[in-house]
Structures are given as structure tokens and as C-alpha cells.
């Protein structure tokens, strides 16, 4: 089994907030994963990345996969779209870490289509995801986020940040579970005359991606996470 596939989840049966903070500190990273890991990515296959970027992406993906077991919780968790699941990947906690946000930002930045002009994330985790990509961006990009409803104070906007009007949009979030939040965000963007050309998740739970694609959107992700903590990159 390749070394970047995790197969152990040392978390309690409930939400793992009892783990001492020190045990969650990220002090070392594993070496880069095999070259064929990065070669499975469609943007690399299409020739849009040079060999140096390939190696950097491969290393970042290996590091991200190594972090997953620390943020995988077991218990009963309610999804935004309704229903419950028995395990949960806490992308928010991973992104709210000086190391995690840099790794995630670099990876997601490389998955963006070159035509994308603005990033849009659903509140609240999508705000962090947008910020992670912007800080790693090597080109001009704008960002904003979508609330469930227009706020009742200030400018009373449902979309806060830069305008999506007439711009090519990537919807981004930390995790795709049912796909509900991503699809709802995409519909709001369309109502504000933005053009959604891509939907991206840092983690895919092998559940909501099909719904996103069925709605007609291009869907990309960094890692598909299974219940046992193992990770797979997006296939060709």
C-alpha cells in the first residue's frame, strides 16, 4: 500500500475535541509521494502544469493526506442537507492552522481553471477556503462568500466581497458531503449574473460530487477521504 494512504483513525467515538492541543501540532512532514500520485491529476495530464509544479503538488498532497487522520471524527453528525453521517472530516480546523492553510491553498490554487476570475465560498467554511486560495494565488483573483440569506444590516447583501456580476466563478469549499451547500451557492451566484465554470472541494466524501456533476458543473477535488482515513487523489 502506498505510504500516502492512511488506514488508521485514532479518534474517540464522539467528536474528538478531547485530544490535547499539543498532539495536534504539526511539527514534521513526510517526504513527497510517488510521482504517479501527481500524474493522476487531470490538470497535470492536460499539460497546464510544468514539472516543477508537479513535484510541488505531489509533495503538498502527500502532506495533506498525512494530516487527515488528525481531523477525522466519529460520532453522529447532521448534514446541512439533512440526514446524519457516522464520521466527519473537520476541514475548518485544518484550514485554521498556519501550516494547513498554506498546504491547502497551494493545492487548490493549482486545481483552478485558468479562466476563473473570482472565488466564491458558502459561509462559513467556504470563507476560509477562499482565503486559503487567495493567499497562495500567483495571478489576479477576487473573492467573496455567500450567506444563506441577505443580512438585515449594513449593505444587506447576500454575497459579500467582490461582485460576481459578469465574471467566471469557481465555487470552493473545504468538504463536499451531500453537495447541497455547493449547489445552493452556485444557484445564488447565477441569480447575481455570475458564470459558474468550476466547483472545487478540498476533501470529497465520495457522496456529493455526483450531485454536483449531475447539475452540470465541472467538479474537482484534492483528496477523496474514506471512513478509515485513507485518501485517494482525483482520478484521470
Order of alpha helices (4+ residues) and beta strands (2+ residues): alpha-alpha-alpha-beta-beta-alpha-alpha-beta-alpha-beta-beta-beta-alpha-beta-alpha-beta-beta
